[in-house]
Amino acid sequence: MFCIAGLALSSCRRGVLYQKYITIPDHTWTVKDTVSFNVPVSAEDTAAVYDVSINVRNSDNYDFSNLYLFIDVTNPAHQTERDTFEYPLATDAGKWLGRGLGDIWDNKCHFKLNKHLSKGEYKFTFQQAMRVDKLPGIMDVGLTIEKSPSVRTKTN
């Protein structure tokens, strides 16, 4: 209950266009399962520059120091771009990155910086690319899109 309230409050932060988490069933992300986010962008939102971040909540029983992802981004013109993304979750020495509470770790990693968005709906689809069929220890995957701190707006 406390986590839900915290997420609700954090999503109301000024400058956040979109923030959502999706829970991975049984905290095991299978290679065939994808996580998708549909992000509506209004005409007013197109004047700002945004940072796109991926959020991962993992437990101590995650066996790797990183997480490889295939990320498909479909823009409002229905064009899709695919990226392969390496998400660091621990140092080479095995120390978990991010913020921890007990055996749960919250991480936020920038995916795209200073992006202009067009009016319409974007679809972000994540698939784990770790070369294992079942990936235990990934609890939640999220997406945050917020105004870039290096705020630059379009001029006419």
Backbone as JSON, one array per atom type, in Angstrom:
{
  "sequence": "MFCIAGLALSSCRRGVLYQKYITIPDHTWTVKDTVSFNVPVSAEDTAAVYDVSINVRNSDNYDFSNLYLFIDVTNPAHQTERDTFEYPLATDAGKWLGRGLGDIWDNKCHFKLNKHLSKGEYKFTFQQAMRVDKLPGIMDVGLTIEKSPSVRTKTN",
  "N": [[0.82, -1.19, 0.0], [1.94, 1.26, 0.83], [3.93, 1.62, -1.11], [2.4, 1.96, -3.43], [1.1, 4.37, -2.89], [3.34, 6.03, -2.78], [4.24, 5.84, -5.42], [2.09, 6.99, -6.75], [2.2, 9.61, -5.78], [4.74, 10.37, -6.68], [4.34, 10.36, -9.4], [2.93, 12.62, -9.82], [4.7, 14.62, -9.86], [6.04, 17.71, -10.87], [6.65, 18.27, -14.25], [6.72, 15.63, -15.05], [5.75, 13.69, -17.64], [4.88, 11.11, -18.11], [4.57, 8.16, -16.19], [4.86, 4.86, -15.24], [4.62, 1.59, -13.85], [5.01, -1.9, -14.45], [4.21, -4.99, -13.15], [6.15, -7.92, -13.07], [5.06, -11.14, -13.65], [5.25, -13.57, -11.07], [7.79, -12.68, -10.54], [9.6, -13.42, -12.48], [10.92, -13.03, -15.53], [10.06, -14.06, -18.57], [11.49, -14.97, -21.73], [9.74, -14.76, -23.88], [7.79, -13.01, -23.1], [6.59, -9.68, -23.2], [6.78, -6.25, -22.14], [4.72, -3.52, -22.26], [4.11, -0.05, -22.9], [1.82, 2.49, -23.45], [1.94, 5.7, -24.52], [0.39, 8.7, -24.41], [0.71, 11.76, -26.18], [0.12, 15.11, -26.0], [-0.71, 18.1, -27.91], [0.25, 20.29, -26.49], [2.34, 19.16, -25.11], [4.38, 18.89, -26.93], [6.11, 21.02, -27.12], [8.15, 20.87, -25.29], [11.3, 19.4, -24.2], [12.31, 16.11, -23.58], [13.42, 13.59, -21.22], [13.82, 10.15, -21.38], [13.4, 7.44, -19.35], [14.2, 4.19, -18.07], [12.87, 2.1, -15.66], [13.73, -0.26, -13.22], [12.92, -2.74, -10.95], [14.49, -4.91, -8.9], [15.26, -8.02, -7.2], [17.45, -9.37, -4.64], [18.0, -11.91, -5.54], [18.52, -11.83, -8.22], [20.59, -12.9, -10.78], [22.57, -11.62, -12.29], [24.78, -8.88, -13.25], [23.86, -6.99, -14.92], [21.24, -6.05, -17.24], [20.08, -6.95, -20.27], [18.13, -5.51, -22.8], [15.68, -5.61, -25.4], [14.32, -2.97, -27.05], [11.51, -1.63, -28.44], [10.31, 1.17, -30.06], [7.49, 2.72, -31.06], [6.35, 5.31, -33.01], [3.95, 8.07, -33.32], [3.46, 8.05, -36.09], [3.46, 5.46, -36.72], [5.91, 4.24, -37.14], [8.53, 2.08, -36.32], [11.32, 1.77, -34.21], [14.08, -0.21, -33.21], [16.06, -0.84, -30.41], [18.93, -2.2, -28.81], [19.66, -2.51, -25.49], [21.81, -2.03, -22.78], [21.44, -2.41, -19.41], [22.77, -1.41, -16.49], [22.87, -3.02, -13.35], [24.38, -3.69, -11.18], [27.67, -3.21, -9.77], [30.94, -4.16, -11.07], [32.1, -5.44, -8.97], [29.97, -6.56, -7.72], [28.25, -5.05, -6.15], [25.07, -3.8, -5.59], [23.41, -1.39, -7.59], [21.48, 1.67, -7.54], [18.62, 2.37, -5.41], [18.1, 0.78, -2.34], [16.02, -1.34, -0.32], [15.97, -3.48, 2.13], [15.99, -6.51, 0.52], [15.36, -5.58, -1.97], [15.76, -3.67, -4.89], [15.67, -0.51, -6.41], [15.97, 0.93, -9.54], [16.9, 3.45, -11.89], [17.43, 4.3, -15.14], [18.72, 6.27, -17.73], [17.41, 6.24, -20.98], [16.88, 7.62, -23.42], [17.89, 10.93, -24.08], [16.96, 14.38, -24.0], [14.81, 14.49, -25.93], [12.53, 15.36, -28.49], [9.05, 15.13, -28.75], [6.37, 14.02, -30.8], [2.94, 14.93, -31.46], [0.44, 12.63, -30.51], [0.25, 9.02, -30.1], [2.72, 7.12, -28.51], [4.34, 3.96, -28.43], [6.04, 1.94, -26.26], [7.91, -0.94, -26.08], [9.25, -3.51, -24.2], [11.54, -6.19, -24.05], [13.13, -8.84, -22.44], [16.55, -9.61, -23.02], [18.43, -11.58, -22.35], [19.39, -14.07, -23.03], [18.47, -16.27, -21.67], [15.76, -18.41, -20.94], [14.02, -18.07, -18.75], [14.06, -15.51, -16.46], [14.76, -14.97, -13.34], [14.09, -12.75, -10.56], [13.56, -10.19, -11.49], [11.34, -7.82, -10.7], [9.6, -5.61, -11.26], [9.02, -3.51, -14.08], [9.45, -0.33, -15.43], [8.51, 2.84, -16.94], [9.54, 6.14, -17.37], [8.87, 9.37, -18.41], [10.04, 12.52, -18.56], [10.35, 16.12, -18.29], [13.32, 17.41, -19.6], [16.16, 18.34, -17.63], [17.81, 20.15, -18.82], [16.26, 22.21, -20.03], [14.96, 22.95, -23.08], [13.11, 24.66, -25.33], [11.02, 24.53, -28.25], [11.29, 26.99, -30.77], [9.5, 29.37, -32.72]],
  "CA": [[0.0, 0.0, 0.0], [2.82, 2.41, 0.91], [4.59, 1.78, -2.42], [1.43, 2.48, -4.38], [0.92, 5.78, -2.57], [4.56, 6.7, -3.18], [4.26, 5.94, -6.87], [1.07, 7.95, -7.15], [2.69, 10.95, -5.48], [5.88, 10.71, -7.53], [3.9, 10.61, -10.77], [2.36, 13.96, -9.86], [5.79, 15.6, -9.86], [6.05, 18.68, -11.95], [7.54, 17.92, -15.34], [6.6, 14.24, -15.45], [4.73, 13.48, -18.67], [4.35, 9.74, -18.0], [5.28, 7.23, -15.32], [4.08, 3.67, -14.95], [5.34, 0.34, -13.62], [4.27, -3.14, -14.69], [4.76, -6.09, -12.36], [6.5, -9.14, -13.79], [4.43, -12.26, -12.93], [6.13, -14.47, -10.32], [9.12, -12.06, -10.53], [10.42, -14.15, -13.44], [10.63, -12.47, -16.84], [10.36, -15.03, -19.61], [11.97, -14.36, -22.96], [8.63, -14.53, -24.82], [6.88, -11.99, -22.56], [6.98, -8.29, -23.37], [6.16, -5.24, -21.29], [4.42, -2.41, -23.16], [3.57, 1.19, -22.36], [1.25, 3.4, -24.45], [2.15, 7.05, -23.99], [-0.24, 9.76, -25.21], [1.39, 13.05, -26.17], [-0.79, 16.15, -26.48], [-0.07, 19.19, -28.65], [0.96, 21.13, -25.52], [3.55, 18.46, -24.67], [5.39, 18.85, -27.99], [7.01, 22.17, -27.02], [9.22, 20.59, -24.33], [12.31, 18.38, -24.47], [12.1, 15.09, -22.54], [14.32, 12.47, -20.96], [13.11, 8.88, -21.27], [14.14, 6.55, -18.45], [13.67, 2.86, -17.79], [12.93, 1.79, -14.23], [13.72, -1.7, -12.94], [12.95, -3.15, -9.54], [14.99, -6.29, -8.83], [15.54, -8.56, -5.88], [18.8, -9.88, -4.46], [18.22, -13.2, -6.21], [18.84, -11.64, -9.64], [21.91, -13.53, -10.91], [23.47, -10.92, -13.2], [25.08, -7.48, -12.88], [23.21, -6.11, -15.9], [20.03, -6.56, -17.88], [19.98, -6.55, -21.67], [16.75, -5.35, -23.26], [15.29, -5.16, -26.73], [13.33, -1.91, -26.86], [10.87, -1.15, -29.66], [9.56, 2.42, -29.87], [6.65, 3.03, -32.21], [5.93, 6.7, -32.9], [2.58, 8.29, -33.8], [3.36, 7.75, -37.53], [3.52, 3.98, -36.78], [7.26, 3.79, -37.47], [9.12, 1.43, -35.15], [12.77, 1.64, -34.11], [14.48, -1.17, -32.19], [17.36, -0.66, -29.78], [19.4, -3.15, -27.8], [20.05, -1.62, -24.4], [22.4, -2.67, -21.6], [21.01, -1.73, -18.19], [23.6, -1.87, -15.37], [22.17, -3.17, -12.08], [25.38, -3.86, -10.12], [29.05, -2.94, -10.16], [31.72, -5.36, -11.36], [32.39, -6.1, -7.68], [28.75, -7.19, -7.23], [27.46, -4.14, -5.3], [23.87, -3.36, -6.3], [23.22, 0.03, -7.85], [20.11, 2.11, -7.25], [18.23, 2.51, -4.0], [17.66, -0.5, -1.82], [15.31, -1.49, 0.94], [16.01, -4.93, 2.34], [16.57, -7.22, -0.62], [14.73, -5.04, -3.19], [16.53, -2.55, -5.42], [15.0, 0.33, -7.42], [16.94, 1.54, -10.44], [16.41, 4.3, -12.96], [18.52, 4.49, -16.09], [18.32, 7.03, -18.9], [17.38, 5.55, -22.27], [17.03, 8.69, -24.42], [17.94, 12.25, -23.46], [16.66, 15.56, -24.82], [13.99, 14.06, -27.08], [11.29, 16.05, -28.84], [7.99, 14.17, -29.03], [5.3, 14.48, -31.68], [1.58, 14.71, -30.96], [-0.09, 11.3, -30.81], [0.57, 7.98, -29.12], [3.94, 6.33, -28.63], [4.3, 2.66, -27.76], [7.35, 1.42, -25.86], [7.8, -2.36, -25.77], [10.5, -4.05, -23.67], [11.68, -7.64, -23.98], [14.44, -9.17, -21.89], [17.42, -10.18, -24.05], [19.54, -12.13, -21.56], [19.74, -15.4, -23.53], [17.92, -17.31, -20.8], [14.31, -18.43, -21.13], [13.37, -17.53, -17.56], [14.97, -14.6, -15.77], [14.21, -14.66, -12.02], [14.61, -11.62, -9.8], [13.05, -8.91, -12.0], [10.02, -7.68, -10.08], [8.8, -4.61, -11.96], [9.68, -2.71, -15.12], [8.69, 0.9, -15.58], [8.91, 3.87, -17.9], [9.32, 7.51, -16.94], [9.2, 10.42, -19.38], [9.95, 13.79, -17.83], [11.04, 17.23, -18.93], [14.77, 17.4, -19.42], [16.65, 19.46, -16.82], [18.41, 21.14, -19.74], [15.02, 22.57, -20.73], [15.05, 23.71, -24.32], [11.81, 24.6, -26.0], [11.02, 24.89, -29.67], [10.93, 28.38, -31.07], [8.9, 29.49, -34.06]],
  "C": [[0.86, 1.25, 0.0], [3.5, 2.68, -0.42], [3.65, 2.39, -3.44], [1.21, 3.97, -4.14], [2.15, 6.58, -3.0], [4.64, 6.87, -4.68], [3.25, 6.96, -7.36], [1.56, 9.37, -6.92], [3.84, 11.33, -6.4], [5.44, 10.99, -8.96], [3.25, 11.97, -10.92], [3.44, 15.04, -9.87], [5.68, 16.5, -11.07], [7.06, 18.25, -13.01], [7.45, 16.48, -15.79], [5.43, 14.11, -16.43], [4.07, 12.12, -18.48], [5.21, 8.96, -17.03], [4.37, 6.06, -14.99], [5.02, 2.49, -14.75], [4.42, -0.83, -13.96], [4.98, -4.24, -13.92], [4.99, -7.31, -13.25], [5.91, -10.32, -13.01], [5.47, -13.21, -12.32], [7.58, -13.96, -10.25], [10.11, -12.83, -11.39], [10.01, -13.71, -14.84], [11.05, -13.5, -17.9], [10.71, -14.31, -20.91], [10.84, -14.03, -23.94], [7.7, -13.42, -24.36], [7.45, -10.59, -22.76], [6.23, -7.41, -22.37], [5.96, -4.02, -22.17], [3.78, -1.23, -22.42], [3.06, 2.03, -23.53], [1.25, 4.8, -23.86], [1.48, 8.08, -24.89], [0.53, 11.07, -25.06], [0.44, 14.08, -26.78], [0.0, 17.22, -27.22], [0.74, 20.08, -27.71], [2.29, 20.5, -25.1], [4.67, 18.52, -25.7], [6.38, 20.0, -27.92], [8.21, 21.9, -26.13], [10.19, 19.53, -24.88], [12.27, 17.41, -23.3], [13.27, 14.12, -22.43], [13.46, 11.24, -20.74], [13.97, 7.94, -20.44], [13.41, 5.23, -18.28], [13.9, 2.59, -16.31], [12.85, 0.27, -14.06], [13.79, -1.9, -11.44], [13.36, -4.62, -9.54], [15.23, -6.71, -7.4], [16.99, -9.05, -5.85], [19.05, -11.19, -5.2], [18.38, -13.07, -7.72], [20.31, -12.03, -9.82], [22.93, -12.76, -11.73], [23.73, -9.5, -12.71], [24.43, -6.49, -13.83], [21.95, -6.79, -16.43], [20.04, -6.03, -19.31], [18.51, -6.55, -22.08], [16.71, -5.08, -24.75], [14.18, -4.16, -26.49], [12.83, -1.46, -28.22], [10.08, 0.1, -29.3], [8.82, 2.69, -31.17], [6.11, 4.45, -32.02], [4.51, 6.88, -33.44], [2.38, 8.03, -35.29], [3.48, 6.25, -37.79], [4.85, 3.47, -37.31], [7.9, 3.24, -36.21], [10.63, 1.38, -35.28], [13.08, 0.66, -32.99], [15.89, -0.83, -31.72], [17.66, -1.87, -28.91], [20.06, -2.3, -26.73], [20.63, -2.43, -23.26], [22.09, -1.81, -20.38], [21.86, -2.24, -17.04], [22.78, -1.91, -14.07], [23.12, -3.33, -10.91], [26.75, -3.5, -10.68], [29.74, -4.25, -10.5], [32.05, -6.15, -10.09], [31.13, -6.73, -7.07], [27.9, -6.33, -6.31], [26.28, -3.64, -6.13], [23.86, -1.85, -6.45], [21.79, 0.41, -7.47], [19.88, 2.25, -5.75], [17.67, 1.19, -3.52], [16.93, -0.39, -0.51], [15.2, -2.99, 1.17], [16.69, -5.6, 1.17], [15.96, -6.77, -1.96], [15.46, -3.77, -3.6], [15.76, -1.83, -6.53], [16.07, 1.06, -8.22], [16.23, 2.38, -11.49], [17.59, 4.6, -13.87], [18.0, 5.24, -17.31], [18.43, 6.18, -20.16], [17.62, 6.54, -23.41], [16.99, 10.03, -23.7], [17.58, 13.32, -24.5], [15.89, 15.23, -26.09], [12.78, 14.96, -27.24], [10.28, 14.97, -29.19], [6.95, 14.82, -29.93], [3.95, 14.19, -31.04], [1.1, 13.33, -31.42], [0.33, 10.3, -29.75], [1.86, 7.25, -29.5], [3.72, 5.0, -27.93], [5.73, 2.21, -27.53], [7.16, -0.03, -25.46], [9.17, -2.88, -25.38], [10.43, -5.57, -23.67], [13.06, -7.92, -23.41], [15.25, -9.91, -22.95], [18.65, -10.82, -23.4], [19.97, -13.53, -21.99], [19.44, -16.51, -22.54], [16.41, -17.25, -20.95], [13.56, -17.8, -19.97], [14.39, -16.76, -16.75], [14.39, -14.23, -14.41], [14.85, -13.42, -11.41], [14.21, -10.26, -10.33], [11.61, -8.8, -11.55], [9.09, -6.77, -10.86], [9.67, -3.92, -13.01], [8.81, -1.48, -15.33], [9.29, 1.83, -16.62], [8.57, 5.22, -17.31], [9.74, 8.43, -18.07], [8.97, 11.74, -18.67], [10.74, 14.87, -18.55], [12.51, 17.18, -18.59], [15.19, 18.57, -18.53], [17.32, 20.54, -17.67], [17.28, 21.62, -20.65], [15.33, 23.48, -21.9], [13.68, 23.58, -24.98], [11.96, 25.0, -27.44], [10.67, 26.37, -29.81], [10.39, 28.42, -32.49], [9.78, 30.29, -34.99]]
}
